[in-house]
């Protein structure tokens, strides 16, 4: 249920969302625990779950534009489902391949890219660094760029690959 609510929160505007955040908040507040929500708001929950599953299947059907041992870059279409799934799908990729960094990119109508970056799960650092180079931000393990100009795509890819060219797992080293 938490993933479904998180999934519904992604989008560049309210039209991308399945439910307005204030409506979901009211429904969640009224239902004191997740089981009450699932039971009392079954149609809302089922729509979230079914849409989440459908959108993840669409994303999984898209092959990476770039993929090697260290990085994967997937270009998603400019669709509401892509904008809803960008964060949760990036997380699924990160958990599925814990030694690889992942970037998801969507070329919007304004000809800028929306970018979601996940550092490798086994070395959660660097996502914020590469995104901040292009006006984005976030955490060490998960970051993004709201408006990467199309002409900077190749520079972003170069810096992304450079940032994650080696995946030394620091947690394995003891001092």
C-alpha positions, -999 to 999 in steps of 0.1 A, spaced: 0 0 0 28 24 8 44 18 -26 11 26 -43 7 58 -24 43 68 -31 37 59 -68 6 82 -69 27 111 -56 49 113 -86 40 135 -115 48 169 -129 12 181 -122 -20 169 -106 -33 156 -140 -6 129 -139 -19 115 -106 -46 90 -102 -59 107 -70 -54 142 -57 -31 141 -27 -56 159 -5 -83 132 -12 -59 104 -4 -48 121 27 -85 124 39 -91 88 31 -59 77 49 -66 99 79 -102 85 82 -89 49 81 -66 45 111 -46 16 98 -37 2 63 -60 -28 67 -90 -4 73 -80 16 42 -78 -15 20 -111 -28 33 -131 5 35 -116 21 3 -113 -11 -18 -120 7 -51 -94 33 -44 -68 8 -33 -75 -16 -62 -72 13 -87 -39 23 -73 -26 -13 -72 -38 -22 -107 -24 10 -122 9 5 -104 12 -30 -117 2 -20 -152 26 10 -153 55 -12 -139 49 -37 -167 50 -9 -193 83 4 -178 99 -31 -177 91 -35 -214 114 -6 -223 150 -17 -229 178 5 -215 193 29 -240 227 24 -223 236 -6 -200 269 -20 -188 281 -35 -155 281 -1 -138 251 19 -152 218 16 -168 199 45 -185 163 40 -195 144 66 -216 107 65 -208 80 81 -230 64 114 -222 32 99 -206 15 103 -173 22 67 -164 60 73 -169 60 103 -146 41 83 -120 64 53 -122 98 71 -125 106 70 -87 93 36 -78 107 19 -109 141 34 -103 139 19 -68 129 -15 -82 159 -14 -106 182 -4 -77 170 -33 -56 171 -57 -85 207 -49 -95 224 -37 -63 258 -30 -80 246 -8 -108 235 29 -109 203 36 -127 190 67 -144 155 71 -158 148 100 -182 116 114 -197 118 140 -225 89 163 -218 69 185 -242 90 215 -232 120 195 -246 137 191 -212 143 158 -195 129 148 -161 156 126 -146 155 101 -117 189 87 -105 196 59 -81 231 51 -69 240 14 -66 222 -1 -35 256 -15 -23 272 20 -25 245 46 -19 265 77 -29 270 99 -59 234 105 -71 232 139 -55 266 149 -70 258 141 -106 223 156 -103 236 188 -87 259 193 -117 228 199 -138 206 219 -114 191 190 -96 194 176 -61 184 150 -37 201 125 -14 234 106 -19 215 74 -29 185 89 -48 183 122 -66 168 139 -96 167 167 -121 134 184 -129 146 202 -161 177 189 -179 178 208 -212 179 184 -241 212 198 -253 228 186 -220 217 150 -223 250 137 -236 269 157 -209 247 142 -182 252 107 -196 290 113 -197 290 125 -160 267 98 -149 289 71 -164 320 88 -149 304 91 -114 295 54 -114 324 40 -135 336 18 -106 314 3 -79 337 -3 -50 315 -14 -21 327 6 8 307 -13 34 329 -44 28 360 -26 40 368 -27 77 391 -2 94 
